[in-house]
Amino acid sequence: MQKRVIELPEKGTYKWQLFSYWSDEYRQSRADHSAYIALNFAGALDVCKNKFQNLMHHHQQHASDVRHHRAIQRLQNTLSGAAVAYESSFHAH
């Protein structure tokens, strides 16, 4: 089986800039995906997700109180919230 060689655009051209951008983007997204898989198998995401969900549930029970409403907003902006959103994006694809 022969491998097809990808010809690179001439360095410094607009096509080269696009190629460079998208190849960097691909490498970064693959690294993110690998990190996600490693964290998931290590069980780290489950702990974060469970703690986040417990805190959200507690504050949602008292959502009529302004302090709890602000706490919910802060939680949604935390790294835990980002991790849950990040995880759900992988399930959506």
C-alpha positions as CSV (number, residue, x, y, z in Angstrom):
1,M,0.0,0.0,0.0
2,Q,1.4,3.3,-1.1
3,K,1.1,6.4,1.1
4,R,0.0,9.6,-0.5
5,V,2.4,12.4,0.2
6,I,0.9,15.7,1.1
7,E,2.6,18.5,-0.7
8,L,3.1,21.5,1.5
9,P,2.3,25.0,0.1
10,E,5.3,27.3,-0.5
11,K,6.5,28.8,2.8
12,G,5.4,32.4,3.3
13,T,2.3,32.2,1.1
14,Y,-1.2,32.6,2.2
15,K,-1.9,28.9,1.6
16,W,1.1,28.0,3.8
17,Q,-0.3,30.3,6.6
18,L,-3.6,28.5,6.4
19,F,-2.0,25.1,6.3
20,S,0.2,26.0,9.3
21,Y,-2.8,27.3,11.3
22,W,-5.0,24.3,10.7
23,S,-2.2,21.8,11.3
24,D,-1.5,23.5,14.6
25,E,-5.2,23.5,15.4
26,Y,-5.4,19.8,14.7
27,R,-2.4,19.0,16.9
28,Q,-3.8,21.1,19.7
29,S,-7.3,19.5,19.5
30,R,-5.8,16.0,19.4
31,A,-3.7,16.9,22.5
32,D,-6.9,18.2,24.3
33,H,-8.8,15.1,23.4
34,S,-6.0,12.8,24.7
35,A,-5.8,14.8,27.9
36,Y,-9.6,14.5,28.3
37,I,-9.4,10.7,27.8
38,A,-6.6,10.4,30.3
39,L,-8.4,12.4,32.9
40,N,-11.6,10.5,32.3
41,F,-10.0,7.1,32.7
42,A,-8.2,8.3,35.9
43,G,-11.6,9.2,37.3
44,A,-10.7,12.8,37.9
45,L,-13.5,14.2,35.8
46,D,-16.1,12.2,37.7
47,V,-15.0,13.7,41.1
48,C,-15.1,17.2,39.7
49,K,-18.5,16.7,38.0
50,N,-20.1,15.1,41.0
51,K,-18.9,17.9,43.3
52,F,-20.0,20.5,40.8
53,Q,-23.5,18.9,40.5
54,N,-23.9,18.6,44.3
55,L,-23.1,22.3,44.8
56,M,-25.4,23.3,41.9
57,H,-28.2,21.2,43.4
58,H,-27.7,22.7,46.8
59,H,-27.8,26.3,45.5
60,Q,-30.7,25.6,43.1
61,Q,-32.9,24.5,46.1
62,H,-32.5,28.1,47.4
63,A,-32.4,29.9,44.1
64,S,-35.0,32.5,45.3
65,D,-32.3,33.8,47.6
66,V,-30.0,36.3,45.8
67,R,-26.9,35.0,47.4
68,H,-27.6,31.5,46.1
69,H,-28.4,32.8,42.7
70,R,-25.0,34.6,42.6
71,A,-23.3,31.4,43.9
72,I,-24.9,29.5,40.9
73,Q,-23.5,32.1,38.5
74,R,-20.0,31.8,40.1
75,L,-20.1,28.0,39.9
76,Q,-21.1,28.1,36.2
77,N,-17.9,30.1,35.6
78,T,-15.5,27.8,37.4
79,L,-13.1,25.3,36.0
80,S,-15.5,22.6,37.2
81,G,-18.2,24.1,35.1
82,A,-15.9,24.4,32.1
83,A,-14.9,20.7,32.6
84,V,-18.5,19.6,32.5
85,A,-19.1,21.7,29.4
86,Y,-16.0,20.3,27.8
87,E,-17.0,16.8,28.6
88,S,-20.5,17.3,27.2
89,S,-19.0,18.7,23.9
90,F,-17.3,15.3,23.4
91,H,-20.6,13.5,23.9
92,A,-22.3,15.7,21.4
93,H,-19.9,14.8,18.6
